[in-house]
Amino acid sequence: MTKEMFFEYSTHFIEYIRIKRKDNYFTPDEPILLILDGHISRANVAALVVLRNENIHVLTLPSHLTHILQPYGVGIAQSLRSSFRKILWKIYKSKKLETNNQISFNVSTKRNLMIESLIDAFHQGRIISNCVGHSMPQGSFHIHLKG
């Protein structure tokens, strides 16, 4: 990716966020966090300025962190996605909807669903076991778990 491509990506991302704000997925003044890898193309000042003007905050992660961040992606994010899908599937079934139907949730409901998903993922034991299983081979797991 080039700096020019990153600027183009930024404008598309801004349009996407504007649509989501218009649809009340986000409140109009709700800050958005965009997490990016540390590729050199992210050093495009013009792109960062237009993102900031739209209340989109950019967090750029340093390069070469995959071995450290892998436990998050596999251990936490994957577990949350799985729990979130399970909860949404229950809602679809309870309302007798097809999977191509869309349901709108207000901000409070979305937060409650995320909290419920997090609790479900921890309850199922997936988060800790996934983090341990995927971080031990890299030697990056630093928590001692009692057996």
C-alpha positions as CSV (number, residue, x, y, z in Angstrom):
1,M,0.0,0.0,0.0
2,T,1.2,3.5,-0.8
3,K,0.5,6.7,1.1
4,E,-1.9,7.7,-1.7
5,M,-3.8,4.4,-1.3
6,F,-4.0,5.0,2.4
7,F,-5.5,8.4,1.8
8,E,-8.1,6.8,-0.5
9,Y,-8.8,4.1,2.1
10,S,-9.3,6.8,4.7
11,T,-11.9,8.6,2.6
12,H,-13.8,5.4,2.1
13,F,-13.6,4.6,5.8
14,I,-14.9,8.1,6.6
15,E,-17.9,7.6,4.3
16,Y,-18.6,4.3,5.9
17,I,-18.6,5.9,9.4
18,R,-20.8,8.8,8.2
19,I,-23.4,6.2,6.9
20,K,-23.2,4.3,10.2
21,R,-23.7,7.6,12.2
22,K,-26.6,8.6,10.0
23,D,-28.1,5.1,10.6
24,N,-27.6,5.7,14.4
25,Y,-25.2,2.9,14.7
26,F,-22.9,5.4,16.3
27,T,-23.9,8.7,17.9
28,P,-23.0,11.8,15.8
29,D,-20.2,12.8,18.2
30,E,-19.0,9.4,19.3
31,P,-15.3,9.0,18.8
32,I,-14.1,6.1,16.6
33,L,-10.9,4.3,17.2
34,L,-9.2,2.9,14.0
35,I,-6.3,0.5,14.9
36,L,-3.8,0.1,12.1
37,D,-0.5,-1.7,11.6
38,G,2.7,0.3,11.5
39,H,3.2,0.2,7.7
40,I,5.0,3.3,6.3
41,S,1.9,4.3,4.3
42,R,0.2,5.2,7.5
43,A,2.6,8.2,7.7
44,N,0.3,10.2,5.5
45,V,-0.4,13.5,7.3
46,A,-3.3,14.5,5.0
47,A,-5.1,11.2,5.7
48,L,-4.6,11.5,9.4
49,V,-5.9,15.0,9.5
50,V,-9.1,14.2,7.6
51,L,-9.6,11.2,9.9
52,R,-9.1,13.3,13.0
53,N,-11.5,16.0,11.6
54,E,-14.2,13.3,11.5
55,N,-13.5,12.3,15.2
56,I,-11.7,9.2,14.1
57,H,-8.7,8.5,16.2
58,V,-5.9,6.4,14.7
59,L,-3.8,4.1,16.8
60,T,-0.8,2.8,14.9
61,L,0.8,-0.3,16.3
62,P,4.5,-0.8,15.9
63,S,5.7,-3.2,13.3
64,H,6.7,-6.8,14.0
65,L,4.2,-7.4,16.9
66,T,2.3,-10.3,15.3
67,H,3.7,-12.9,17.8
68,I,2.6,-10.7,20.7
69,L,-0.8,-9.7,19.3
70,Q,-1.7,-13.2,18.1
71,P,-3.1,-14.3,21.5
72,Y,-5.5,-11.3,21.3
73,G,-6.7,-12.2,17.8
74,V,-7.1,-15.9,18.5
75,G,-7.7,-15.9,22.2
76,I,-9.9,-12.9,22.8
77,A,-11.4,-11.6,19.6
78,Q,-12.2,-15.0,18.2
79,S,-13.9,-16.0,21.5
80,L,-15.9,-12.8,21.6
81,R,-17.0,-13.1,17.9
82,S,-18.1,-16.7,18.6
83,S,-20.1,-15.7,21.7
84,F,-21.6,-12.6,19.9
85,R,-22.7,-14.7,16.9
86,K,-24.3,-17.2,19.3
87,I,-26.2,-14.4,21.1
88,L,-27.3,-12.8,17.9
89,W,-28.5,-16.2,16.5
90,K,-30.7,-16.6,19.6
91,I,-32.2,-13.2,18.9
92,Y,-32.9,-14.0,15.3
93,K,-34.5,-17.3,16.2
94,S,-36.6,-15.7,18.9
95,K,-37.9,-13.2,16.4
96,K,-38.3,-15.9,13.7
97,L,-36.1,-13.9,11.3
98,E,-34.2,-15.0,8.3
99,T,-30.4,-14.4,8.5
100,N,-30.6,-11.8,5.7
101,N,-32.9,-9.6,7.8
102,Q,-31.3,-6.7,9.6
103,I,-32.0,-5.7,13.2
104,S,-31.2,-2.2,14.5
105,F,-29.9,-1.9,18.0
106,N,-29.4,1.3,19.9
107,V,-26.1,2.0,21.5
108,S,-27.1,0.8,24.9
109,T,-28.3,-2.6,23.5
110,K,-25.1,-3.0,21.6
111,R,-23.0,-2.4,24.7
112,N,-25.1,-4.9,26.6
113,L,-24.7,-7.5,23.9
114,M,-20.9,-7.0,24.0
115,I,-20.9,-7.4,27.8
116,E,-23.0,-10.5,27.6
117,S,-20.7,-11.9,24.9
118,L,-17.6,-11.2,27.0
119,I,-19.2,-12.9,30.1
120,D,-20.3,-15.8,27.9
121,A,-16.8,-16.2,26.4
122,F,-15.2,-16.2,29.9
123,H,-17.9,-18.5,31.3
124,Q,-17.2,-21.0,28.5
125,G,-13.5,-20.8,29.4
126,R,-12.5,-20.0,25.8
127,I,-10.6,-16.8,26.4
128,I,-8.1,-18.1,28.9
129,S,-7.6,-21.5,27.2
130,N,-7.2,-19.9,23.7
131,C,-4.7,-17.3,25.0
132,V,-2.6,-19.9,26.7
133,G,-2.8,-22.3,23.8
134,H,-1.7,-19.8,21.2
135,S,0.8,-17.8,23.2
136,M,2.9,-20.5,24.9
137,P,4.6,-21.6,21.7
138,Q,5.8,-18.0,21.2
139,G,6.9,-17.8,24.8
140,S,4.8,-14.7,25.3
141,F,2.4,-15.9,28.0
142,H,3.3,-14.4,31.3
143,I,0.5,-15.4,33.6
144,H,0.9,-18.3,36.0
145,L,-2.4,-20.2,36.1
146,K,-3.0,-22.5,39.1
147,G,-4.0,-26.0,38.1
